[in-house]
């Protein structure tokens, strides 16, 4: 992907992609004017954790732009400290654009658009579970190197699509769909720890992997689970089999990426040239 370079004195900041849009992950590469012992950032109200790559002698931080973010210039604030205790600080204005997402209509069973009282209780319990689990931010980074596709298949529905369910319910497609048959092995996008592996009302059998520093990947509608909660996984390791459980019009795999509560485009994440930093 293309990148843009900016420097002020000896500071150097490179971003991928060069012009992020709403829904885009953002990889920031930083070289401070002096060797730094620590580096951290603030972006759109979120903390950005940076990791040092001794191979390139640069710091890397992963952030994101929510679907709701309006086009404009936003400031990334960076602060660090040298081994001598000197404070480092720098601000970089990053311009974001607006992506073009399309709209489709989908017909699903009425239990997903007009649930019964019993089903509403299950949905409410699932919602509380997801709120407590999906907003966790663990400090240590577990991912290393570029993110890979979970299956070897074309994408059947892209991120950001506005969906109208049964002419009533509207939502945004917050991931990628792969039109694979039931029973297709599904691989982890990158290394991490299984945060969730269970059946939920809308998601069906699902797996959530914590890659560290607020970055999660989600795998929905599985026919079978192959991992347990708390289990470490490697990038490319099979975590389940695709299916059509939950709110699904048929067998397929839905994959989502979530950063500190913000859903991001997995397709963009998988195109980023990520550093192969040893997790710590």
Number of C-alpha atoms within 10 A of each C-alpha: 10 9 12 12 11 12 14 12 7 10 16 17 21 17 22 24 21 17 16 22 24 21 23 26 28 22 23 20 23 23 19 24 14 14 15 21 13 17 22 18 19 16 16 15 7 15 16 23 21 23 22 21 15 10 9 10 11 20 22 24 19 21 25 26 23 19 19 10 14 13 14 12 12 13 13 18 17 20 16 20 18 15 11 9 10 11 12 17 15 15 15 17 12 16 14 19 16 17 14 9 12 12 13 10 13 13 12 13 13 11 11 19 14 11 14 12 9 8 14 15 12 15 17 12 13 17 14 10 13 13 11 10 13 23 16 18 17 13 11 14 21 22 26 18 15 16 22 18 19 22 20 13 11 11 16 13 14 17 23 23 18 16 18 16 18 15 10 9 13 15 12 15 20 23 24 22 20 21 18 21 15 19 16 20 19 24 21 26 30 25 23 26 21 23 21 21 22 16 20 21 18 17 21 20 24 26 27 26 28 29 26 21 23 25 28 28 25 23 29 29 28 31 22 20 18 14 18 15 14 14 13 16 22 17 19 17 17 19 26 24 22 29 24 22 24 20 18 21 12 16 20 24 29 27 26 21 24 24 26 18 17 21 25 28 27 25 21 18 23 15 14 18 14 18 20 12 17 14 13 9
